[in-house]
């Protein structure tokens, strides 16, 4: 019987961290399924999902948590059985505008008020091509709650776009 584990790890970035993590998973007979990892402000931050034989789950968890001795903070959770939500509509949101505090907060508050689930969110700051001003970009994969239409969400998000001084586009996610 397989057990599904989701682990998060954060600590000082250095070459070989992904190799250390993946070796521990393989040493316990685990299968690396998916991950998101990044270098942020000098830190390595990652989340990954693995499957492992139930008899190895505790040992794998213990080995991953032992990395705390190398300066990494590791948390491991057993994945719970939950509704996949495959019948709910998934959409893509893209936002761009001049950087300023509060953009993510205001956008996420609108999404939360309408029970929209943020499945993935990527944000970054960059220089505008001609002016050199700092732009803020966000891309998100969102799952709409049952009964909510793309048009309804578009209207709600557009209501804050002018306050935020950003451009927002929402499109159905390609399957």
N, C-alpha and C positions, 0 to 999 in steps of 0.2 A: 504494500500500500504506500502511495506517495504522499508526502507532506509538502505543502507549499509555504515557503518562507519569504518574507519581505524584510530586507535589511537596509538600514541607513548608516552611513559612515561619514564622519567629518574629522578633519585634522590637517596639520601642515602638509602642503602638497610637496611631493618629491617623486622622482621617477620610480616606477615599479609598483605603485600601490595597487593598480588594477590587477597586475600579475599576482601579487600576494593574495588578494581576495579570491581571484579565480582559481588559484592553486588550492586554497583551503576548500573551496566548493568541490573541486574535482577529487581531492583526497578523501572526501566523504561520500563519493559516488553521486554527487549532485549534478544537476543540469541547470545551467545559467539560461534563463528564459528571456529576460528583458532588463534594461537598466537605463538610467539617466545619470550622467556624471559630468562634473564641470570643475574648472578652476575658478574660484571666486575670491578676490581680494587676498590672494596668497594661500587660500585654504582649498583643500580637495573636499568636495561635497558630492555624495552620490547616494543613490537608492537603487537597489537591484532586487529582482525576483528570481528565486530558484526553486526547483523541485528536488526533493531528496527522499530516499526511502525512509519511512517513518522510524525505523530502528536507528537511523543515523541523524535524525533531526536534532536531538538534544546535543550530541557530540559536535555537530556542525555549529550550532548556536554557541556552544562553549568556546570553540576554537576561534570563531569570529570575535566574540567578546574579549578574548585574551589579547587582541590587538590593542587594547587600552594601554598595555605596557609599552607600546610603541608610539604613544601619543595620539591614538585615534579613538574617537568616541563612536561606538557601534551599538545600535539598537536593532533587535531582531523580533519580528512579530510573525506569528502563524497567520496565514491568510485565512480569513473566515469565509465560509460559503455565503455569498450574497447574490442577490439578483443581478444578472449581468447587464440588464437594461438594454439589451440588443434591440428591443422593439422601440426604444426612444430615439428621437431624432438627434443626430450629432451635427454640430455646425462649427464653422471656423470664424473666428473674430480677428480682425487686424486693426490695430490702432497706431496712429502716428501723430505726433504734435510736439510743440516746444516742451522741453522738460520742465517740470515743476513738481513740488511735493503734492501728494494727494491723488494722483491719477489712479494708481492701482486701488487705493482705498475706495474712492468714489465708484469706480467701475465694479469692484467686487461687491460693494454694498447693494448696487442695483441688481446684480446677478443673484445675490443671496435672497433679496426681498421677493424674488420670483422663483425661488427654488431651482435655479439653474446650477448644474454641477460643473465645476471647472475640472476637466480631466487632465489638461496639460496647459501650462502657461510658461511662456518664454518672454523675458523682457530684456532690453538693452538700451544703453545710451550711446549715441553716435553723433558725429559732426555732420551738419547739413552740407550737401555738396558745394553750394555756391557761397552761402553766407558764413559757414563755419559755426553757426549757432548750434547749441546742443539740442538734439532731437531725442525724444523718447519713443521707442517702438515696443509694441506688445503683440504677440500672436497667441491665440488660445484655441483649444479644442473644448467645446462646451456641449453638454448633454442637456437638452430641454426636458422639462418635466412633462408627463402625459398631459395632453390637452393644450399645451402652449404652442403657438405657431411661430415660425421664423419672423413673420411680419410683426407680431406683438412684441417680440423681443427687440426687433429693430427699432420700433417706435420708442420703447423704454430707454434703450441705450442712446438713441439720438437726442433724447431729452436732456442728457448730461453732456453731450459732445460739445455743444457751444459754450457751456460753462467751463469745461476743461480746455477749450480751444484746441481740440484734436479732431482728426478725421477718423471715423470708425466705419469699417465695412464688415458685414456679416453675410456669409454665404453657406449654402449646404455643403457638408463635407462629402467629398467623393468617396464612394465605397470601393 
